[in-house]
Amino acid sequence: MWGVLARPSVGVLGGTHGAAAHENAARMRIIAGDGRIMQPGRGFTLVELVMTIVLVGALAVFALPKMVDTNAWQLRAFGDDLQARSMQMLKLALNQRRPITATITGSGVVFSYTGTGTPIDSLSCPTGASPCIAEGGSRSATFNASNSGSTTTSTNSSLSITVASGSYSQAYLLELETGLIHTVP
């Protein structure tokens, strides 16, 4: 059943004016078909909206990572970082005319100057995904070996590096001679 709108009192000239208009509008009520007076709907306050946003934000930061498996994303980031740092070390070895060795183990990669063993950089597996390199043992690649501009590996062939843990697996190939690293489909 449709409700009836109760009309506020009207001024002398047929309209409402100033403060009286505000009071009259405040007194307006919706009368239901059965005679009950209903209050018009009210919205949320700014405080309620801000608190809701804060709670949703807190859930997104703390609860969502626990429910969603971020392991694959971390391993993908590790693989991308492995490619970027390997290329950076290749460029550094060529620019400085000093050989740099990348030692690859199951728990990550360590880059150091050949001969002195002084570490330059390291890349560890993501937390909770160690070991993240499937091939066992320690293998190495030397960028700018013997200042020749070429890359050598401990296997004397292109070096396969598989980043894997759980259901995620991505193979990379570090090329002999050029030192370029790329994904293998």
C-alpha positions as CSV (number, residue, x, y, z in Angstrom):
1,M,0.0,0.0,0.0
2,W,1.3,3.5,-0.9
3,G,2.1,6.0,1.8
4,V,0.9,9.6,1.9
5,L,3.2,12.5,2.3
6,A,2.3,14.9,5.1
7,R,2.8,18.5,3.8
8,P,4.3,21.2,6.0
9,S,2.5,24.4,6.7
10,V,2.6,27.0,3.9
11,G,3.6,30.7,4.2
12,V,1.4,33.7,3.4
13,L,2.4,33.8,-0.2
14,G,2.1,30.1,-0.8
15,G,5.7,29.2,-0.2
16,T,8.0,28.6,2.7
17,H,10.7,31.1,3.6
18,G,14.1,31.0,5.5
19,A,14.2,29.2,8.9
20,A,10.5,28.4,8.7
21,A,11.2,26.4,5.5
22,H,13.9,24.4,7.3
23,E,11.7,23.7,10.3
24,N,8.8,22.7,8.0
25,A,11.0,20.3,6.0
26,A,12.3,18.8,9.3
27,R,8.7,18.2,10.3
28,M,7.8,16.4,7.1
29,R,7.0,12.8,7.7
30,I,6.0,9.9,5.6
31,I,2.7,8.4,6.7
32,A,2.3,4.7,5.9
33,G,-0.9,3.3,4.5
34,D,-1.9,1.9,8.0
35,G,-1.5,5.4,9.6
36,R,2.0,4.9,11.1
37,I,4.5,7.8,10.8
38,M,7.8,6.6,9.3
39,Q,11.1,8.5,9.6
40,P,12.9,9.1,6.3
41,G,16.1,6.8,5.9
42,R,19.3,8.2,7.2
43,G,22.8,7.6,5.8
44,F,26.0,6.6,7.5
45,T,28.1,9.1,9.4
46,L,31.6,9.9,8.4
47,V,33.1,8.2,11.4
48,E,31.2,5.0,10.5
49,L,32.5,5.1,7.0
50,V,36.1,5.8,8.1
51,M,36.0,3.0,10.6
52,T,34.8,0.6,7.9
53,I,37.6,1.6,5.6
54,V,40.2,1.1,8.3
55,L,38.8,-2.4,9.2
56,V,38.8,-3.5,5.5
57,G,42.3,-2.1,5.1
58,A,43.5,-4.0,8.2
59,L,42.0,-7.2,6.9
60,A,43.6,-6.7,3.5
61,V,47.0,-6.2,5.1
62,F,47.0,-9.0,7.7
63,A,44.3,-11.6,6.9
64,L,44.4,-11.7,3.1
65,P,48.1,-12.8,2.7
66,K,47.3,-15.7,5.1
67,M,44.3,-16.8,3.0
68,V,45.9,-16.3,-0.5
69,D,49.0,-18.3,-1.4
70,T,51.6,-15.6,-2.2
71,N,54.4,-18.3,-2.7
72,A,54.1,-18.3,-6.5
73,W,54.3,-14.5,-6.7
74,Q,57.4,-14.5,-4.5
75,L,59.1,-17.1,-6.6
76,R,58.2,-15.2,-9.8
77,A,59.7,-12.1,-8.3
78,F,62.8,-14.1,-7.2
79,G,63.2,-15.3,-10.8
80,D,62.8,-11.8,-12.3
81,D,65.4,-10.5,-9.7
82,L,67.8,-13.4,-10.6
83,Q,67.6,-12.3,-14.3
84,A,68.1,-8.6,-13.5
85,R,71.0,-9.1,-11.1
86,S,72.8,-11.6,-13.4
87,M,72.6,-9.1,-16.3
88,Q,73.8,-6.3,-13.9
89,M,76.8,-8.4,-12.8
90,L,77.6,-9.3,-16.4
91,K,77.6,-5.6,-17.3
92,L,79.7,-4.7,-14.2
93,A,82.3,-7.4,-15.0
94,L,82.7,-6.0,-18.5
95,N,82.8,-2.3,-17.4
96,Q,85.3,-2.9,-14.7
97,R,87.3,-5.5,-16.7
98,R,87.2,-7.8,-13.7
99,P,85.7,-11.3,-13.7
100,I,82.7,-11.9,-11.4
101,T,81.5,-15.3,-10.3
102,A,77.9,-16.2,-9.6
103,T,77.7,-19.2,-7.2
104,I,74.3,-20.9,-7.4
105,T,73.1,-23.1,-4.6
106,G,69.6,-24.4,-3.6
107,S,69.2,-21.4,-1.2
108,G,70.1,-18.6,-3.6
109,V,72.9,-16.9,-5.6
110,V,76.0,-15.1,-4.4
111,F,78.0,-12.8,-6.7
112,S,81.6,-12.2,-5.9
113,Y,84.8,-11.0,-7.5
114,T,86.8,-14.0,-8.9
115,G,90.1,-14.5,-7.2
116,T,89.5,-12.4,-4.1
117,G,86.1,-13.9,-3.3
118,T,84.9,-10.4,-2.2
119,P,81.1,-10.6,-2.2
120,I,79.3,-8.0,-4.3
121,D,75.7,-9.0,-4.0
122,S,73.5,-11.9,-3.0
123,L,70.0,-13.1,-3.7
124,S,68.4,-15.4,-1.2
125,C,65.3,-17.5,-1.7
126,P,62.0,-16.1,-0.5
127,T,61.0,-16.8,3.1
128,G,59.2,-20.1,3.3
129,A,60.3,-21.3,-0.2
130,S,63.9,-22.3,0.6
131,P,65.4,-24.2,-1.2
132,C,63.9,-22.5,-4.3
133,I,66.5,-23.7,-6.9
134,A,65.7,-27.2,-7.9
135,E,69.1,-28.3,-9.1
136,G,71.2,-29.6,-6.2
137,G,74.7,-28.8,-5.3
138,S,76.8,-25.7,-6.0
139,R,77.3,-24.5,-9.5
140,S,79.0,-21.4,-10.8
141,A,79.2,-19.1,-13.8
142,T,82.0,-16.6,-14.3
143,F,81.2,-13.4,-16.2
144,N,84.1,-11.9,-18.2
145,A,86.3,-15.0,-17.5
146,S,90.0,-14.3,-17.9
147,N,89.0,-10.8,-19.1
148,S,88.0,-12.3,-22.4
149,G,84.5,-10.9,-22.4
150,S,83.0,-14.4,-22.4
151,T,81.2,-16.3,-19.7
152,T,82.2,-19.8,-18.5
153,T,80.2,-22.2,-16.3
154,S,81.2,-25.0,-14.0
155,T,79.5,-27.4,-16.4
156,N,81.2,-26.1,-19.5
157,S,77.8,-25.7,-21.1
158,S,74.8,-23.5,-20.8
159,L,73.6,-23.5,-17.2
160,S,70.0,-24.5,-16.4
161,I,68.5,-22.9,-13.3
162,T,65.0,-24.0,-12.2
163,V,63.2,-21.8,-9.7
164,A,60.7,-24.1,-8.1
165,S,58.8,-24.7,-4.9
166,G,55.3,-26.2,-4.3
167,S,53.3,-26.0,-7.5
168,Y,55.4,-23.2,-9.1
169,S,58.3,-24.0,-11.5
170,Q,60.1,-21.8,-14.0
171,A,63.3,-22.7,-15.8
172,Y,66.0,-20.2,-16.8
173,L,69.0,-20.8,-19.0
174,L,72.3,-18.9,-18.5
175,E,74.0,-19.1,-21.9
176,L,77.6,-20.1,-22.2
177,E,79.9,-17.5,-23.9
178,T,77.4,-14.6,-23.8
179,G,76.2,-14.8,-20.2
180,L,72.7,-13.9,-21.1
181,I,69.9,-15.4,-19.0
182,H,66.4,-16.0,-20.2
183,T,63.3,-18.0,-19.4
184,V,62.8,-21.4,-20.9
185,P,59.2,-22.2,-22.0
